[in-house]
């Protein structure tokens, strides 16, 4: 998506540096995740000079995902009318603390009043006995923006 958006630019080839950084970052992340070396990860996932990951879905079908490898040359035949179409990214939900506070809605009961933040150190410390604990565990969040009433209920225990 990013290359398709910038392919009409005269200096689109600078995306090659970005591509290299992203590939290196991905390989380092995988090597850290699998407690391996960078060289072993590259050897394991590279076939015909293409970095690809193969995986099997729940139905047993094998899928392949390849890291982009076609280069970053300027496309002279690209249509300028499509330049307004921006690259598509996954729909991002507002998860930052500020965005959740600005929403002005209690994440627990839905009330719209002054909000406060509830914080826990670690999710694994929550026992899951209280309804608000279950809510935080289900959302996999250590913070929750709540109204004054919910805040008092949570801290009363």
MODELLER restraints for C-alpha pairs under 7 A, 6 or more apart:
rsr = mdl.restraints
at = mdl.atoms
rsr.add(forms.Gaussian(group=physical.xy_distance, feature=features.Distance(at['CA:1:A'], at['CA:87:A']), mean=4.66, stdev=0.5))
rsr.add(forms.Gaussian(group=physical.xy_distance, feature=features.Distance(at['CA:1:A'], at['CA:88:A']), mean=6.19, stdev=0.5))
rsr.add(forms.Gaussian(group=physical.xy_distance, feature=features.Distance(at['CA:2:A'], at['CA:87:A']), mean=5.37, stdev=0.5))
rsr.add(forms.Gaussian(group=physical.xy_distance, feature=features.Distance(at['CA:5:A'], at['CA:83:A']), mean=6.42, stdev=0.5))
rsr.add(forms.Gaussian(group=physical.xy_distance, feature=features.Distance(at['CA:5:A'], at['CA:86:A']), mean=6.16, stdev=0.5))
rsr.add(forms.Gaussian(group=physical.xy_distance, feature=features.Distance(at['CA:5:A'], at['CA:87:A']), mean=5.97, stdev=0.5))
rsr.add(forms.Gaussian(group=physical.xy_distance, feature=features.Distance(at['CA:6:A'], at['CA:12:A']), mean=6.15, stdev=0.5))
rsr.add(forms.Gaussian(group=physical.xy_distance, feature=features.Distance(at['CA:7:A'], at['CA:74:A']), mean=5.28, stdev=0.5))
rsr.add(forms.Gaussian(group=physical.xy_distance, feature=features.Distance(at['CA:7:A'], at['CA:75:A']), mean=5.55, stdev=0.5))
rsr.add(forms.Gaussian(group=physical.xy_distance, feature=features.Distance(at['CA:8:A'], at['CA:74:A']), mean=5.83, stdev=0.5))
rsr.add(forms.Gaussian(group=physical.xy_distance, feature=features.Distance(at['CA:8:A'], at['CA:75:A']), mean=5.65, stdev=0.5))
rsr.add(forms.Gaussian(group=physical.xy_distance, feature=features.Distance(at['CA:8:A'], at['CA:76:A']), mean=6.58, stdev=0.5))
rsr.add(forms.Gaussian(group=physical.xy_distance, feature=features.Distance(at['CA:8:A'], at['CA:78:A']), mean=6.17, stdev=0.5))
rsr.add(forms.Gaussian(group=physical.xy_distance, feature=features.Distance(at['CA:9:A'], at['CA:74:A']), mean=6.59, stdev=0.5))
rsr.add(forms.Gaussian(group=physical.xy_distance, feature=features.Distance(at['CA:10:A'], at['CA:74:A']), mean=6.41, stdev=0.5))
rsr.add(forms.Gaussian(group=physical.xy_distance, feature=features.Distance(at['CA:12:A'], at['CA:72:A']), mean=6.35, stdev=0.5))
rsr.add(forms.Gaussian(group=physical.xy_distance, feature=features.Distance(at['CA:12:A'], at['CA:73:A']), mean=6.62, stdev=0.5))
rsr.add(forms.Gaussian(group=physical.xy_distance, feature=features.Distance(at['CA:12:A'], at['CA:74:A']), mean=6.00, stdev=0.5))
rsr.add(forms.Gaussian(group=physical.xy_distance, feature=features.Distance(at['CA:13:A'], at['CA:72:A']), mean=5.06, stdev=0.5))
rsr.add(forms.Gaussian(group=physical.xy_distance, feature=features.Distance(at['CA:13:A'], at['CA:73:A']), mean=5.85, stdev=0.5))
rsr.add(forms.Gaussian(group=physical.xy_distance, feature=features.Distance(at['CA:15:A'], at['CA:72:A']), mean=6.64, stdev=0.5))
rsr.add(forms.Gaussian(group=physical.xy_distance, feature=features.Distance(at['CA:16:A'], at['CA:72:A']), mean=6.33, stdev=0.5))
rsr.add(forms.Gaussian(group=physical.xy_distance, feature=features.Distance(at['CA:27:A'], at['CA:38:A']), mean=6.37, stdev=0.5))
rsr.add(forms.Gaussian(group=physical.xy_distance, feature=features.Distance(at['CA:27:A'], at['CA:41:A']), mean=6.69, stdev=0.5))
rsr.add(forms.Gaussian(group=physical.xy_distance, feature=features.Distance(at['CA:27:A'], at['CA:42:A']), mean=6.98, stdev=0.5))
rsr.add(forms.Gaussian(group=physical.xy_distance, feature=features.Distance(at['CA:28:A'], at['CA:38:A']), mean=6.08, stdev=0.5))
rsr.add(forms.Gaussian(group=physical.xy_distance, feature=features.Distance(at['CA:31:A'], at['CA:37:A']), mean=5.46, stdev=0.5))
rsr.add(forms.Gaussian(group=physical.xy_distance, feature=features.Distance(at['CA:31:A'], at['CA:38:A']), mean=5.51, stdev=0.5))
rsr.add(forms.Gaussian(group=physical.xy_distance, feature=features.Distance(at['CA:31:A'], at['CA:41:A']), mean=6.03, stdev=0.5))
rsr.add(forms.Gaussian(group=physical.xy_distance, feature=features.Distance(at['CA:45:A'], at['CA:51:A']), mean=5.55, stdev=0.5))
rsr.add(forms.Gaussian(group=physical.xy_distance, feature=features.Distance(at['CA:45:A'], at['CA:52:A']), mean=5.51, stdev=0.5))
rsr.add(forms.Gaussian(group=physical.xy_distance, feature=features.Distance(at['CA:45:A'], at['CA:53:A']), mean=5.98, stdev=0.5))
rsr.add(forms.Gaussian(group=physical.xy_distance, feature=features.Distance(at['CA:46:A'], at['CA:52:A']), mean=6.10, stdev=0.5))
rsr.add(forms.Gaussian(group=physical.xy_distance, feature=features.Distance(at['CA:50:A'], at['CA:66:A']), mean=6.98, stdev=0.5))
rsr.add(forms.Gaussian(group=physical.xy_distance, feature=features.Distance(at['CA:50:A'], at['CA:69:A']), mean=6.78, stdev=0.5))
rsr.add(forms.Gaussian(group=physical.xy_distance, feature=features.Distance(at['CA:51:A'], at['CA:66:A']), mean=5.83, stdev=0.5))
rsr.add(forms.Gaussian(group=physical.xy_distance, feature=features.Distance(at['CA:51:A'], at['CA:67:A']), mean=5.53, stdev=0.5))
rsr.add(forms.Gaussian(group=physical.xy_distance, feature=features.Distance(at['CA:52:A'], at['CA:64:A']), mean=6.51, stdev=0.5))
rsr.add(forms.Gaussian(group=physical.xy_distance, feature=features.Distance(at['CA:52:A'], at['CA:65:A']), mean=5.44, stdev=0.5))
rsr.add(forms.Gaussian(group=physical.xy_distance, feature=features.Distance(at['CA:52:A'], at['CA:66:A']), mean=4.19, stdev=0.5))
rsr.add(forms.Gaussian(group=physical.xy_distance, feature=features.Distance(at['CA:52:A'], at['CA:67:A']), mean=6.11, stdev=0.5))
rsr.add(forms.Gaussian(group=physical.xy_distance, feature=features.Distance(at['CA:53:A'], at['CA:64:A']), mean=5.67, stdev=0.5))
rsr.add(forms.Gaussian(group=physical.xy_distance, feature=features.Distance(at['CA:53:A'], at['CA:65:A']), mean=5.31, stdev=0.5))
rsr.add(forms.Gaussian(group=physical.xy_distance, feature=features.Distance(at['CA:53:A'], at['CA:66:A']), mean=6.51, stdev=0.5))
rsr.add(forms.Gaussian(group=physical.xy_distance, feature=features.Distance(at['CA:54:A'], at['CA:62:A']), mean=6.71, stdev=0.5))
rsr.add(forms.Gaussian(group=physical.xy_distance, feature=features.Distance(at['CA:54:A'], at['CA:63:A']), mean=5.60, stdev=0.5))
rsr.add(forms.Gaussian(group=physical.xy_distance, feature=features.Distance(at['CA:54:A'], at['CA:64:A']), mean=4.42, stdev=0.5))
rsr.add(forms.Gaussian(group=physical.xy_distance, feature=features.Distance(at['CA:54:A'], at['CA:65:A']), mean=6.47, stdev=0.5))
rsr.add(forms.Gaussian(group=physical.xy_distance, feature=features.Distance(at['CA:55:A'], at['CA:62:A']), mean=5.60, stdev=0.5))
rsr.add(forms.Gaussian(group=physical.xy_distance, feature=features.Distance(at['CA:55:A'], at['CA:63:A']), mean=5.40, stdev=0.5))
rsr.add(forms.Gaussian(group=physical.xy_distance, feature=features.Distance(at['CA:55:A'], at['CA:64:A']), mean=6.51, stdev=0.5))
rsr.add(forms.Gaussian(group=physical.xy_distance, feature=features.Distance(at['CA:56:A'], at['CA:62:A']), mean=4.36, stdev=0.5))
rsr.add(forms.Gaussian(group=physical.xy_distance, feature=features.Distance(at['CA:56:A'], at['CA:63:A']), mean=6.07, stdev=0.5))
rsr.add(forms.Gaussian(group=physical.xy_distance, feature=features.Distance(at['CA:94:A'], at['CA:100:A']), mean=6.45, stdev=0.5))
rsr.add(forms.Gaussian(group=physical.xy_distance, feature=features.Distance(at['CA:100:A'], at['CA:145:A']), mean=6.76, stdev=0.5))
rsr.add(forms.Gaussian(group=physical.xy_distance, feature=features.Distance(at['CA:101:A'], at['CA:115:A']), mean=6.79, stdev=0.5))
rsr.add(forms.Gaussian(group=physical.xy_distance, feature=features.Distance(at['CA:101:A'], at['CA:145:A']), mean=6.34, stdev=0.5))
rsr.add(forms.Gaussian(group=physical.xy_distance, feature=features.Distance(at['CA:104:A'], at['CA:112:A']), mean=5.83, stdev=0.5))
rsr.add(forms.Gaussian(group=physical.xy_distance, feature=features.Distance(at['CA:104:A'], at['CA:113:A']), mean=6.69, stdev=0.5))
rsr.add(forms.Gaussian(group=physical.xy_distance, feature=features.Distance(at['CA:104:A'], at['CA:115:A']), mean=6.87, stdev=0.5))
rsr.add(forms.Gaussian(group=physical.xy_distance, feature=features.Distance(at['CA:105:A'], at['CA:111:A']), mean=5.72, stdev=0.5))
rsr.add(forms.Gaussian(group=physical.xy_distance, feature=features.Distance(at['CA:105:A'], at['CA:112:A']), mean=4.69, stdev=0.5))
rsr.add(forms.Gaussian(group=physical.xy_distance, feature=features.Distance(at['CA:105:A'], at['CA:113:A']), mean=6.96, stdev=0.5))
rsr.add(forms.Gaussian(group=physical.xy_distance, feature=features.Distance(at['CA:106:A'], at['CA:112:A']), mean=6.29, stdev=0.5))
rsr.add(forms.Gaussian(group=physical.xy_distance, feature=features.Distance(at['CA:106:A'], at['CA:115:A']), mean=6.72, stdev=0.5))
rsr.add(forms.Gaussian(group=physical.xy_distance, feature=features.Distance(at['CA:106:A'], at['CA:145:A']), mean=5.81, stdev=0.5))
rsr.add(forms.Gaussian(group=physical.xy_distance, feature=features.Distance(at['CA:106:A'], at['CA:146:A']), mean=4.39, stdev=0.5))
rsr.add(forms.Gaussian(group=physical.xy_distance, feature=features.Distance(at['CA:106:A'], at['CA:147:A']), mean=5.28, stdev=0.5))
rsr.add(forms.Gaussian(group=physical.xy_distance, feature=features.Distance(at['CA:107:A'], at['CA:144:A']), mean=6.59, stdev=0.5))
rsr.add(forms.Gaussian(group=physical.xy_distance, feature=features.Distance(at['CA:107:A'], at['CA:145:A']), mean=5.72, stdev=0.5))
rsr.add(forms.Gaussian(group=physical.xy_distance, feature=features.Distance(at['CA:107:A'], at['CA:146:A']), mean=5.79, stdev=0.5))
rsr.add(forms.Gaussian(group=physical.xy_distance, feature=features.Distance(at['CA:108:A'], at['CA:146:A']), mean=6.19, stdev=0.5))
rsr.add(forms.Gaussian(group=physical.xy_distance, feature=features.Distance(at['CA:111:A'], at['CA:147:A']), mean=6.61, stdev=0.5))
rsr.add(forms.Gaussian(group=physical.xy_distance, feature=features.Distance(at['CA:113:A'], at['CA:147:A']), mean=6.12, stdev=0.5))
rsr.add(forms.Gaussian(group=physical.xy_distance, feature=features.Distance(at['CA:114:A'], at['CA:147:A']), mean=5.97, stdev=0.5))
rsr.add(forms.Gaussian(group=physical.xy_distance, feature=features.Distance(at['CA:114:A'], at['CA:148:A']), mean=6.77, stdev=0.5))
rsr.add(forms.Gaussian(group=physical.xy_distance, feature=features.Distance(at['CA:115:A'], at['CA:145:A']), mean=6.02, stdev=0.5))
rsr.add(forms.Gaussian(group=physical.xy_distance, feature=features.Distance(at['CA:115:A'], at['CA:146:A']), mean=5.28, stdev=0.5))
rsr.add(forms.Gaussian(group=physical.xy_distance, feature=features.Distance(at['CA:115:A'], at['CA:147:A']), mean=4.61, stdev=0.5))
rsr.add(forms.Gaussian(group=physical.xy_distance, feature=features.Distance(at['CA:115:A'], at['CA:148:A']), mean=6.44, stdev=0.5))
rsr.add(forms.Gaussian(group=physical.xy_distance, feature=features.Distance(at['CA:116:A'], at['CA:145:A']), mean=5.62, stdev=0.5))
rsr.add(forms.Gaussian(group=physical.xy_distance, feature=features.Distance(at['CA:116:A'], at['CA:146:A']), mean=5.44, stdev=0.5))
rsr.add(forms.Gaussian(group=physical.xy_distance, feature=features.Distance(at['CA:116:A'], at['CA:147:A']), mean=6.17, stdev=0.5))
rsr.add(forms.Gaussian(group=physical.xy_distance, feature=features.Distance(at['CA:116:A'], at['CA:148:A']), mean=6.77, stdev=0.5))
rsr.add(forms.Gaussian(group=physical.xy_distance, feature=features.Distance(at['CA:117:A'], at['CA:143:A']), mean=6.53, stdev=0.5))
rsr.add(forms.Gaussian(group=physical.xy_distance, feature=features.Distance(at['CA:117:A'], at['CA:144:A']), mean=5.58, stdev=0.5))
rsr.add(forms.Gaussian(group=physical.xy_distance, feature=features.Distance(at['CA:117:A'], at['CA:145:A']), mean=4.58, stdev=0.5))
rsr.add(forms.Gaussian(group=physical.xy_distance, feature=features.Distance(at['CA:117:A'], at['CA:146:A']), mean=6.16, stdev=0.5))
rsr.add(forms.Gaussian(group=physical.xy_distance, feature=features.Distance(at['CA:118:A'], at['CA:143:A']), mean=5.49, stdev=0.5))
rsr.add(forms.Gaussian(group=physical.xy_distance, feature=features.Distance(at['CA:118:A'], at['CA:144:A']), mean=5.19, stdev=0.5))
rsr.add(forms.Gaussian(group=physical.xy_distance, feature=features.Distance(at['CA:118:A'], at['CA:145:A']), mean=6.41, stdev=0.5))
rsr.add(forms.Gaussian(group=physical.xy_distance, feature=features.Distance(at['CA:119:A'], at['CA:142:A']), mean=5.77, stdev=0.5))
rsr.add(forms.Gaussian(group=physical.xy_distance, feature=features.Distance(at['CA:119:A'], at['CA:143:A']), mean=4.63, stdev=0.5))
rsr.add(forms.Gaussian(group=physical.xy_distance, feature=features.Distance(at['CA:119:A'], at['CA:144:A']), mean=6.80, stdev=0.5))
rsr.add(forms.Gaussian(group=physical.xy_distance, feature=features.Distance(at['CA:120:A'], at['CA:142:A']), mean=5.38, stdev=0.5))
rsr.add(forms.Gaussian(group=physical.xy_distance, feature=features.Distance(at['CA:120:A'], at['CA:143:A']), mean=6.70, stdev=0.5))
rsr.add(forms.Gaussian(group=physical.xy_distance, feature=features.Distance(at['CA:122:A'], at['CA:142:A']), mean=6.75, stdev=0.5))
rsr.add(forms.Gaussian(group=physical.xy_distance, feature=features.Distance(at['CA:123:A'], at['CA:137:A']), mean=6.50, stdev=0.5))
rsr.add(forms.Gaussian(group=physical.xy_distance, feature=features.Distance(at['CA:123:A'], at['CA:142:A']), mean=6.18, stdev=0.5))
rsr.add(forms.Gaussian(group=physical.xy_distance, feature=features.Distance(at['CA:126:A'], at['CA:133:A']), mean=6.18, stdev=0.5))
rsr.add(forms.Gaussian(group=physical.xy_distance, feature=features.Distance(at['CA:128:A'], at['CA:134:A']), mean=4.86, stdev=0.5))
rsr.add(forms.Gaussian(group=physical.xy_distance, feature=features.Distance(at['CA:136:A'], at['CA:142:A']), mean=6.69, stdev=0.5))
